[in-house]
Amino acid sequence: MRFARVIQGVWIAGFVIGTTTHVFDLVIGGANTYEPFPTALRVFWVSLTLFDPLVVALLVFRRRAGIVLGLAVILVDVVVNWTVFFTIGGLSLFGVVNQAAFGIFLFATATLLWRWIQTDRGVPQQQESPASSRGPSAS
């Protein structure tokens, strides 16, 4: 299914962009790159340097865990970033809106990707039991 491969590619591209963003932040700003923010936020954003590429690897190898982890990462990241945007500041509207749009795309396409990975990896779809396909029993 070509459409599913395109969806997989968009998921991977999004998490590669996230990985690249956080890696560049660390390379340019060092360990204190997010210093104006509270420690918990800094730890969270640095942790994305590990979680984002893990999502990419799982998706490249067509593991459903990549979908689950990807949804968890984007959900938490969007909630954290919008909370920071409205309470602390320091994040761009462009960034939080685009990230939220990406999150909506992920949640909208997760089921299709889930099914495609199941089918593409040779996992049979759930089938009816033989008894239910014969019709009513003649007792």
C-alpha positions in Angstrom: 0.0 0.0 0.0 1.8 3.1 -1.3 -0.3 5.6 0.7 0.8 3.9 3.9 4.4 4.1 3.0 3.9 7.9 2.4 2.4 8.2 5.9 5.2 6.2 7.4 7.6 8.6 5.6 5.9 11.7 7.0 6.0 10.2 10.5 9.7 9.4 10.1 10.5 12.8 8.7 8.7 14.6 11.5 10.7 12.7 14.2 13.9 13.2 12.3 13.2 17.0 12.3 12.6 16.8 16.1 15.8 14.9 16.6 17.8 17.3 14.5 16.3 20.3 16.3 17.2 19.0 19.7 20.7 17.8 18.6 21.4 21.2 17.1 20.2 22.9 20.3 22.7 20.8 22.3 25.6 21.2 19.9 25.1 25.0 19.6 24.1 25.7 23.2 25.8 22.9 25.1 24.4 21.2 28.1 22.8 24.4 29.3 21.0 25.1 26.0 17.6 25.3 27.7 18.9 27.1 30.8 16.2 29.8 31.1 13.7 27.1 31.7 13.0 25.0 34.8 15.1 21.8 35.2 12.2 19.4 34.6 11.6 21.0 31.2 15.3 21.0 30.3 15.5 17.3 31.2 12.4 16.5 29.1 13.6 18.4 26.0 17.0 16.7 26.2 15.3 13.3 26.6 13.7 13.9 23.2 17.2 13.6 21.7 16.9 9.9 22.6 13.1 9.3 22.2 12.7 10.9 18.8 15.4 8.8 17.1 14.1 5.7 18.9 10.7 6.3 17.3 12.4 6.7 13.9 14.3 3.4 14.3 11.1 1.5 15.3 9.2 3.0 12.4 11.9 2.2 9.9 11.9 -1.4 11.0 8.1 -1.3 11.0 7.5 -2.0 14.6 4.2 -1.1 16.1 6.0 0.1 19.2 7.1 3.0 17.1 3.5 4.1 16.6 2.7 3.8 20.3 5.9 5.6 21.4 5.5 8.2 18.7 2.0 9.1 19.8 3.1 9.3 23.4 6.0 11.5 22.6 4.0 13.9 20.5 1.2 14.1 22.9 3.4 14.9 25.9 5.6 17.3 23.8 2.6 19.2 22.5 1.0 19.5 26.0 4.3 20.6 27.5 5.1 23.1 24.8 1.7 24.7 24.7 1.8 24.9 28.5 5.2 26.6 28.4 4.0 28.9 25.6 1.0 30.1 27.6 2.7 30.2 31.1 6.4 30.9 30.8 6.8 32.0 27.2 9.9 31.7 25.1 8.5 29.4 22.4 7.4 30.6 19.0 3.8 30.4 18.0 4.9 29.0 14.6 6.7 26.1 16.4 3.9 25.1 18.7 1.2 25.4 16.0 3.2 23.3 13.5 4.0 20.7 16.2 0.3 20.5 17.1 -0.6 20.0 13.4 1.9 17.2 13.2 0.4 15.6 16.3 -3.1 15.8 14.7 -1.7 14.1 11.6 -0.1 11.4 13.7 -3.3 10.6 15.6 -5.4 10.8 12.4 -3.2 8.3 10.6 -2.1 6.0 13.4 -4.8 3.3 12.8 -4.0 3.1 9.1 -0.2 2.8 9.9 -1.0 0.2 12.6 -3.0 -1.9 10.1 -0.4 -1.5 7.4 2.5 -2.6 9.6 0.4 -5.7 10.7 -0.4 -6.7 7.1 3.0 -5.8 5.6 4.9 -7.8 8.2 2.9 -10.9 7.4 0.8 -10.8 10.6 -2.6 -12.2 9.5 -5.7 -10.0 10.1 -8.1 -11.2 12.7 -10.3 -13.7 11.0 -13.7 -15.1 11.9 -13.8 -18.4 13.6 -14.7 -21.3 11.4 -17.9 -21.9 13.4 -19.2 -18.4 12.8 -18.6 -18.6 9.0 -20.8 -21.8 8.6 -24.0 -20.1 9.6 -26.5 -21.3 12.1 -25.9 -24.8 13.4 -28.4 -27.5 12.6 -28.9 -29.2 15.9 
